[in-house]
């Protein structure tokens, strides 16, 4: 399907009109999951905040169900190894077409109470984040796309050289924060030039940071810069953890006086306390501190929907429904020759990832555990609205 936003953006249509247009242009629409039919969006008692998408600000009550940690369309680690990134020219159109279809599949599981749907695209600076590519993708799908500033960690590859060059000299954390602020308020860097040489006018709506199993010095500096940028702009923060590290991140952010309700501790769901398969107490501790607990790898091998549902239900039962977020951490296109001198298009590997596991399989598992429609709506729609609204 093609949903070109270039002339008539979906964000300027009602969700019902948006879906009518799609019904006209697509044959054989799938039935919506039954649980959605009983949900009712809450009326805003005050002016609605905006989320910052790659097509501009969108009122959060127009996002619908939001997947809080995804990658679309690419991830490429080449620059972490100081190699030339994979060539996009020969595969760009294929990337856009295939990824739009995958996002449309998510959209089609939603209805006028939970649509059109949105994703937070969590690819950080210089690891396959192409702002123009994301904007072009957003023009082809009804799903809103929110991009991220920030840098990745040292968990499986070196820290990016630009992050080190910026952050380690005296005053470096401030310079790193200034880069994040610029990407949020003016537009993200264009990675086709030298570091910081060119910028787009496409703004980030999330700050992405990451930690190894234990927080390393270079990662700590990125986290501190992210906290400063979040405080100054209101932009939320999302984190990558590596089987542990979430509580250390939380402690650092609290020390920096960042607002925990704007921070999503990510990749929860498997040995998050470094020891126990089901770290219920760990999750409760994060929620009690005011942080969002993000189960954002639903469907991956160690994060099956039933396993994630059990941990989510534990948080619901302990009174922390408003701190739960979900997603898949799905990546349609990964560049596999990232550590070599090859940079041709044949290094791109495509995976027809499933962006629907949260809206289908996870919901089914939660329903089996007697999680109510109202609670599901809170987790899938309202919690992301609260986190993402700042623009």
N, C-alpha and C positions, 0 to 999 in steps of 0.2 A: 504493500500500500504506500501511497505517497500522500503526505500531509504537509504541503508546502506552506510555511508560515511567512514567507517573505512578503506577501501582499496583504494577508489578512491573518494576523497572529491569532493562534488559539486562545491566548490569554485575554484577548479582547472579546471572546465569545463566552456565553454562559456554558457551563458544562453540559447542559441538556442539548443546546444547539450544536456544540462540538460533537456530541455523540450522534446527533441526527445526521450531520454531514458524513460521519464515518459510516453510518448505516447505509447511506445512499451509495457510497463509493466502494463498499466491501461486501462481498457475497458470503453467505453462510456464517453469519456472526455467531460466536459461541455463546452458550448460556452463561449468565453470571452466577457465581457461587451463591447459594441460597442465603448464607449468613449476611451478605451485604444488604439484602432487601429490607431488613428490619432496622437498619441504622438511619439515624437522622443527624445531619450536621448541626452543631450547636450555633445559636445566633450570637454574634459578637455583641458584647455590651459596650464596647468602646471601639475607636478607630482600629482597623485591621492593619497590622504591620505587613511589610513586604519582604519576601524572599528575593535574593539577588540571583536571577537566572542568567544564562549566557545570552538570552534575548532581552534582558532588562528586568526591572523589578516587577514582581507578580504578587498580589495580595495572597497571604498564606492560606486563606480560606478557599482559594482557587487551585491549590496544589492537588488535593485529594491524597490518597495513600502515597506515602513517600518512602522509598528505599534509601536508607541513610548512608550506605557505603557501597558504591559500585564503581566500575571502570568501563567507559564507553567512549570511543571504541578501542583505545590502545594502551598498552604498557610497553615501554622499551627502556631497559637498563643500560644501554650502550654508554651513555655519558658517565655513569657511575664508574665505568672502567676506562674512561677517557678514550672511547672509541666513537666513530661516526655513527649517528643514529640510522636506523633502517630507512631505506628509501620509501617514500609514500606515493610518489607520482604514479607508479604503475598499478597501485592497488587502492588508491583513495576512493574511487567510485564503488568498488566492491565493498570496502569497509563501511561506507555510508549506507549502502543498500541493505547489507546483511544485518548491521547493528540496528537500523531502524525497524526491520522486521522483528527482531528479538524484543525491542522495546514495545512495539505495537502489540506483541503477544501479551505482555504485562498489562497494557492499557485495556485490552479486550476482556480481562478478568474483572474489570471494574464497571461501575454504573454511574448514574448521575449523582449519587450520594458520595461516592468514593473516588470518582475520576476527576480529571483525566489521568492523574498519576504523575509522580516526579521521582527523579533520582538525584542523589548527591554524588557527583563524579569526583572521586577522591584521588585521582592521579596528581601528585604534586609536581613542583617545578622540575623540568628537564628530565623526566623519566617517561616520556611519551605523552606529555600534556601539550596538545596543540589547540589553542583557543579557537582559531578559525575553524578547525575541523569539528570541534564540539558545537560551535554555533551552526555550522552547516547541517550537522546531524539533527539539531533541535528543530530546524525548519522542515524536517522530513517526518517528524513524529508528533503525536499529540502529547507525549510525555515531556514535562518540563525537565531541564537539565541545569543543575547548580554546580559550578566548577569550584576548584580549590586552589588556594595558594599554599605555601609551605614546602618543606623538604622532607625526604624520607630518611631512614635510619641506617645503621650499620649491621642490621641483623643478618643479612644474606649477601651483602655487597658493600663496597666502600661508601662512605658519606660523599655526597656530591662536592666536587672541588669548589664550586661557587659558594656553597654554604660555609665551607671552611675558610675561604679567603675573606668572606664578609665578616664572619663572627669572631675569629680569633684575635685580630688586632685590638688594641685598646678602643673601647667604644663600639666594638663589633656587634654586640647584641642589639644595640640601638639601631645600627645600620641594617641588620637583618629584619628587625621589626619595621623599619621604614619601608623596606621592600614589600613586606606583607601588606602594610597599610596602603601603599601605592597600588598594589594589585587589587585590593578591595575597593578603593575609592576612585581610581582612575582607569585601571585596566591591566590585564595580565601581560607578562613579558611574551614577546614573540621569539620562540626558540630557534628560528632560522638564522638569527644573527649571533654575534658574540654576546657573552653574558651581559645583560642589561643594556644592550645596544638599541634594541627596538622594543616597543610596547604596543599592544593593541588597545582598543577601547572596550574590550570585553571583560567585565568585572567578575572577580571571584566572590562567592557567597559562603565560603567555608575556609577554615585554616586547617591544614592537615599536618600532623606531627606523628612521629613514630619512635618506638623504643625497641631495643634488643631485649633479651630476657631480663637483663639488668640495665638500667639507664646509664649510658656512657657519656663522657664529657661533651662530645660534639652534639649528641642528642639533647643533652640538658640545655645547651645554649639555644638550640632551635625551639625547645619548649618555652624557655624564658622569653624569647622574642615573640612567640605566638601569644603568650599571655599578655604582653604589652600591647600587641596589635589588637587583640580581642577587647581589652579594656578601653582602648582609644576609639574603636570603631563599632563595637557591639557585635562584631562578627563571631559566630560560634566556632568552636574548635572540635575536631574529631581526631581520635588517636588510633594508631596501630600499636598493638601489644604483641609480644612473642611468647606465648604460654607463660604469662606473668608480666609484671611491670605496671599494671593498671593502678594499683594503690600508690606506688611511688610517683607516678604521674599526678595522681590526685593530690598528694602531699605537696608536690612542687607547685601546682597551680594554686592551692590554698595559700601557700607561702607568698606567692606573687600577687595575691588578692584578686585573682580572676574569679568570675562568677561561675560556680560549679553547675548551675542550671543551664549554662550555655555550652557545657563541655560534655562530649560523648566519649566515654571510655570504650574503645572498640575491641573487636575480635574476641568477645566473651563467649564462653560455651564449652571450653575444653581445657582443663588443668590451669585455670586462670590464677590459682594460688600456687602454681608450680608443682603441686603434689596430687590433688584430688581431681578425679574426672569430673565430678559435680561439685563446684565450689560455691555452694549456696550461701554460706556465711560471708564469703568474700564479696559476692554480689550485693548482699544486704548491707555490708559495710560501705561500699561505694555509694549505694542509694541513700543511706542514712547521712552521708556527708554532702548530699545534694547533687551528686553527679548522675548523668544519664548512663545506664548500663546497656550497651549496644550488642545485641546478638546478631552479628552482621555477616556470618558465613553459613547461613542456613542452606543445607543441601550438600555442602562439602563433606568429604569422607568422615571426618571426626566431628561433624556438626549436623548430623541427620536431623530432620524436622522433629522426630519424636524426642530426641535428646534435648534439643533446644526448647521444645514445648515444656518439658518437665522443669527445666530451670526457670523459664519464664513464669510458669504457674506458681513456683515457689515464691518468686518476687511479688506476684499478684496477691498471694495468700498472706504475705507479710505486710501488705499495705503500701507497696511501692509501684503500683501500676503506672503512675505518671512519670516514672523514670525509665521506662522500657522502650527501646527502639530496635528495629530489625532491618535486615538486608541480606545480601548474598555474597558480596565481594567478588562478583563475577567479572571476567575479562574476556571479551570476544576475540581480540587480536593481541598476541604477545610476540615480541620480536625475540627469536631464539638464538640469533647469532650475536648477541650483545657483547660477548667477551672476545670477539674475534675482529679481524680487520675487514671482514665481509660486511657489506651494508646494502646488499641488493634486496629486491622485493621478495625473493624466494625464502628469506629468513622469517617472514611473517607466518605465524601459525594461527589458524582460525579454529575457534571452538564455538559451536552453536549453544552457548550457555543459556541456562534457564533463569529468566528474570521473574518467573511466576511461582516459584516454590513458596515464597512467603505468603502470597495472596491465595494459594490453594492448599498445598500440603501442610504448611505450618498452621494455617487456620483450622484445617480439619483436625490436627492433633490437639490443638488448644480446645476446640469444641468437645472433643472426647473427654477432656478434663474439666468440663462444665464451666469454661470461661465464657462469660456472657457476651452478647453482641455489643453492649455498651462498652465493655472493657476492651474488646477487640477494636472498636472504633477509636477509643482513647489511644491505644498503642499505635495503631497503623496510620491514623490521620491527625488526631489532635496533638499528640506529643511532638511529632515533627513540626507542626505549625508553631508551637511554642519555642522550639529551638531555633528555627530558621528565620524567624521574622526580625529584621533589624534595618533593612535598607530603606 
